[in-house]
Amino acid sequence: MRRTAATQAAAKGWAYARCGLPGKVLKAADWPAAPVAGDDVRVRLLCAPILAHDVQMIMGTYGGYKAEKYPAVAGTEGVGEVVEAGPASSVKKGAKVAFLKQNTGTWATEAVVQSGHVFDVSGLGIADDELALLSVYAAAVVMAAEYGDVKGQTCWVLGSDLALGAALTSALKAKKAKVVTVGEHSAGNDFTVDALASATQLPAPKFIFNGLGGKALRIATDNAAEEATVITYDNASREPMDVAGTRAVLNGLQMRSFWYKRWLETSSAAEKEAVFKEAAALAKSGPVKKKLFPFTDFAAAFDSVYGSPTVPVVSMAI
């Protein structure tokens, strides 16, 4: 017998009734299962990561981008299996999918969304915990190709111990770029920000992938090559975007930015498919450090996101 909204088991997860500090507003909750109709699909979540912009969404500081209504289920990324599909759905029951709409609410056992807001990733051949981070790898793939030919060029990655920075480092190396990594932690990086400040004879970057801002960006632009390009994808330091003015004026410094959400909204289905295939290949090399937590240890998973380069990924099985 096909389950209806009345017979479908209640969903469980973490929700918030207003924006604020996660420790104050984020609560464990359960709610009646939403009905499936039209082009909807019911997705049983398999894994979902806890990323910095998830925290920013809860706080209401993610570039003015907030939940569409409250209470809101938290979480923006994840992977799941379609367990029910509406009659007009473009995705079939049984498909493994990633989410294309970033305010879906993935910190839950299930989500009901329009089929156009998920993408079938059944054939990518990587584990669920890597599929949960597919957006990170996809963003890295796009950034490494979007702003010019990086082959043989010196590229500085500011924030290389962030999830996206780590994936980007691997994507650039795959394209034969000469990569200099700068992070807040010494392990695995060429420089910490403090060490960068005292370094001499630094290689002039043609591309600066900026995830830190602040002092690191100032030093990078101070050493930039002629007509270098700065691509900002984050500002983890929360300090001003301090750019060397002389370089910007005299050397033709170009300032660009990348936001994954904008790429999702403007790219075609064919472009997404090509990028996700390349992202899956990148994920197999495992450049992003992660730790898997069970559903019952969500609080510990959430606590581990602060001050660590390791991404917590929660298994949504209960």
Secondary structure, DSSP 8 states (H G I E B T S, - for coil): ----TTTS--EEEEEESS-S-HHHHEEEEEE------TTEEEEEEEEEE--HHHHHHHHT-STT---SSSSEE-----EEEEEEE-TT-SS-TT-EEEE-STTS--SBSEEEEEGGGEEE-TTS---HHHHTTHHHHHHHHHHHHHTS--TT-EEEEETTTSHHHHHHHHHHHHTT-EEEEEESSSTT-SEEHHHHHH--S----SEEEESS-HHHHHHHHHT--TT-EEEE---TT-S-----HHHHHHS--EEEE--HHHHHHHS-HHHHHHHHHHHHHHHTT--S-EEEE-GGGHHHHHHTTTT-SSEEEEE---
